[in-house]
Amino acid sequence: MPNLVMEYSNTADQRLNIQGLLEDLHQVTLHCGLFEMDSVKSRSLRCHNWLIGEHGDSEDFVHISFELLSGRTEEQKRELSRKLMDVLKQQAGHLKSLTVNIRDMDKSCFQKISQ
């Protein structure tokens, strides 16, 4: 059930291969050994409005939000975060801001329909 959402500044797509980056991040998630492959979902969201510190919207960013059902250890989540950041640094290290946030979702509140 993990969801990887890659948000990025709309000018970053002039300096990055967004689809290639998303595919590489997706591969990290597929092969990390924590999830069933068919449950992994990744998508990108282009942000048209953003501000970073005093630079406003003159600096580019990529932010990964990664949501997964609770039950993984802190070490497993740290390792996944490190692997995702490694891909970001390799492909987008020239951007001002690169961030990864991994969040647990409450299993008792999660709802899903698969057909």
C-alpha positions as CSV (number, residue, x, y, z in Angstrom):
1,M,0.0,0.0,0.0
2,P,2.9,2.4,0.1
3,N,2.3,5.7,-1.7
4,L,5.3,7.7,-2.9
5,V,4.4,11.3,-3.9
6,M,7.1,13.4,-5.5
7,E,6.3,17.1,-5.4
8,Y,8.6,19.4,-7.4
9,S,8.8,23.0,-8.4
10,N,7.5,23.6,-11.9
11,T,10.8,25.0,-13.1
12,A,12.6,21.9,-11.9
13,D,11.3,20.0,-14.8
14,Q,13.5,22.1,-17.1
15,R,16.5,20.9,-15.1
16,L,15.5,17.3,-14.4
17,N,14.1,14.2,-16.1
18,I,11.0,14.1,-13.9
19,Q,9.6,10.8,-15.3
20,G,13.0,9.1,-15.1
21,L,13.5,10.3,-11.5
22,L,10.0,9.0,-10.5
23,E,10.7,5.7,-12.2
24,D,14.0,5.3,-10.3
25,L,12.4,6.2,-7.0
26,H,9.6,3.7,-7.7
27,Q,12.3,1.0,-8.4
28,V,13.8,1.7,-5.0
29,T,10.5,1.1,-3.4
30,L,9.7,-2.0,-5.4
31,H,13.1,-3.6,-4.5
32,C,13.5,-2.5,-0.9
33,G,11.9,-5.8,0.4
34,L,9.3,-4.1,2.6
35,F,6.3,-4.3,0.3
36,E,4.4,-6.5,-2.1
37,M,5.3,-5.1,-5.6
38,D,1.7,-4.8,-6.8
39,S,0.9,-2.6,-3.8
40,V,3.5,0.1,-4.6
41,K,2.1,3.4,-6.0
42,S,4.2,6.4,-7.1
43,R,3.2,9.7,-8.6
44,S,4.5,13.2,-9.2
45,L,2.8,16.5,-8.5
46,R,4.1,19.6,-10.2
47,C,3.8,22.7,-7.9
48,H,3.1,26.0,-9.5
49,N,3.3,28.0,-6.3
50,W,6.0,27.7,-3.6
51,L,8.3,29.7,-1.4
52,I,11.7,28.7,0.1
53,G,13.0,31.0,2.8
54,E,14.0,34.4,1.5
55,H,14.5,33.1,-2.0
56,G,10.8,32.9,-2.6
57,D,10.1,30.9,-5.8
58,S,13.6,31.5,-7.3
59,E,14.9,28.2,-6.0
60,D,13.9,24.7,-7.1
61,F,12.9,21.8,-4.8
62,V,11.9,18.1,-4.8
63,H,10.1,16.7,-1.8
64,I,9.2,13.0,-1.4
65,S,6.2,12.2,0.8
66,F,6.1,8.5,1.5
67,E,3.1,7.0,3.3
68,L,3.0,3.4,4.5
69,L,0.9,1.3,6.8
70,S,2.3,1.2,10.3
71,G,4.3,-1.8,11.3
72,R,7.8,-1.2,9.9
73,T,10.7,-0.6,12.2
74,E,12.4,2.7,12.6
75,E,15.6,1.2,11.0
76,Q,13.6,-0.1,8.0
77,K,12.1,3.4,7.5
78,R,15.5,5.1,7.9
79,E,17.1,2.8,5.3
80,L,14.3,3.4,2.8
81,S,14.6,7.2,3.4
82,R,18.4,7.0,2.8
83,K,17.9,5.0,-0.4
84,L,15.4,7.5,-1.7
85,M,17.6,10.4,-0.8
86,D,20.6,8.7,-2.6
87,V,18.6,8.7,-5.8
88,L,17.5,12.3,-5.3
89,K,21.1,13.4,-4.7
90,Q,22.4,11.6,-7.8
91,Q,19.8,13.1,-10.1
92,A,18.8,16.3,-8.5
93,G,21.7,17.3,-6.3
94,H,22.1,20.6,-8.1
95,L,18.7,21.8,-6.8
96,K,18.3,24.0,-3.7
97,S,16.1,21.7,-1.6
98,L,15.8,17.9,-1.5
99,T,13.7,16.3,1.2
100,V,12.2,13.0,2.1
101,N,9.5,12.4,4.7
102,I,8.2,8.9,5.6
103,R,5.0,8.7,7.6
104,D,3.1,5.8,9.1
105,M,-0.6,5.5,8.4
106,D,-2.9,4.0,11.0
107,K,-4.0,0.5,9.8
108,S,-7.3,0.7,11.7
109,C,-8.3,3.8,9.8
110,F,-7.1,3.0,6.3
111,Q,-9.7,2.0,3.7
112,K,-9.0,0.4,0.3
113,I,-10.9,-1.0,-2.7
114,S,-9.0,-3.1,-5.2
115,Q,-10.7,-4.5,-8.2
